[in-house]
Amino acid sequence: MTKTILISLVLLATGFLSFSQQSDIRPKFRIGFDAPKIDHRQLLLTIDQRASYGIDWGFDALMYQVLADDMYWMLENKKYVIQAVDSLIFEKQIPLGVQTLTGGAITIKIDKLENVSEEMEIFLMDNETNILHDLRENNYTTTLAAGEYNNRYALAFKMKNAAPVADENAVLITEDIDAEFNDTSENLVADEPVISYPAIELYLNQTNRSITIKNPEMVAMNTVVLYSMMGQIMQTWETNTNTQNLTIPNMPKQGIYILHAYTENGKITKKIAIN
């Protein structure tokens, strides 16, 4: 291989990696740890709708070298340095383990946040004291005796001022799309994967014929399309927003429809019946 070809390949690879990094819009939480017998440990937590709260091959990474003082994600009684989950809700905390050989002062903190909303609150839960520590406000520092603390700490997440559903008459839409439904959405957005994203909920208000989309994690949403059961486009709304709540008015009076909500991660599909 000539030097020219080799340099070209290096530049191509560098450019590809740079492009991949720039196009990765997944939220990433880099959590740091300091203790007497470690210079610094950084853990990575990311959100990917293809992952889960269990072990996901290709997303989670085991910690192959655990130091005398160290911190790690606890997954099925094993220690991980990288973890991915499909969504973040306050009810599902992320277990965090700490060990210290001789004891001493430890610090847990946020090293860096990427693609994370300013509205996202990040807490360290101390299960021994039952206290939530706001990591955005300041670092968590305490003194521990020697030992392993695999059940004491966890991370918890909550959106600030999460607004309630707009109307008490609104009812959660739970019915997913029929597998045989055929639409013409390729004319709008090509090759969009269908996703099931529990953090986004759709509510129908029969009284004023509106749909409220509850989006607490503020996932970017571009277009909402309403189809007839025959696959015809009935209405289209250009939303281009990542707000926590979005209300879509002026729905048709009667009938069964399919609604597609196009997000940055794919489309959410629901069947709705308007009386």
Number of C-alpha atoms within 10 A of each C-alpha: 5 6 8 9 10 11 11 11 12 12 12 12 12 12 12 12 12 11 11 11 10 9 9 11 15 15 14 18 20 17 20 18 24 19 22 16 16 14 10 14 19 20 20 21 20 21 19 17 16 14 19 16 15 12 18 14 8 8 17 22 17 16 16 9 9 13 14 14 25 24 32 26 28 20 18 9 9 13 21 23 20 18 25 23 20 16 19 21 14 14 9 13 17 22 18 22 22 22 22 23 15 13 17 15 13 21 14 21 20 19 15 13 15 13 12 16 14 10 15 18 17 20 21 24 21 15 12 9 8 10 11 16 17 17 17 14 12 11 16 16 14 9 11 16 13 13 13 17 15 19 14 16 21 20 20 21 18 17 19 12 10 15 12 11 19 16 13 8 13 19 15 16 15 12 12 14 17 12 6 6 10 12 15 12 16 9 7 11 12 9 10 16 11 15 15 15 15 12 15 18 17 23 21 23 19 17 11 14 17 18 23 21 21 23 21 24 22 19 17 17 21 16 18 20 18 23 21 16 16 11 15 15 17 14 14 13 13 11 16 13 15 18 16 20 20 18 14 14 13 10 17 15 11 11 11 14 22 25 24 21 21 25 19 13 18 19 23 22 21 18 19 21 14 16 11
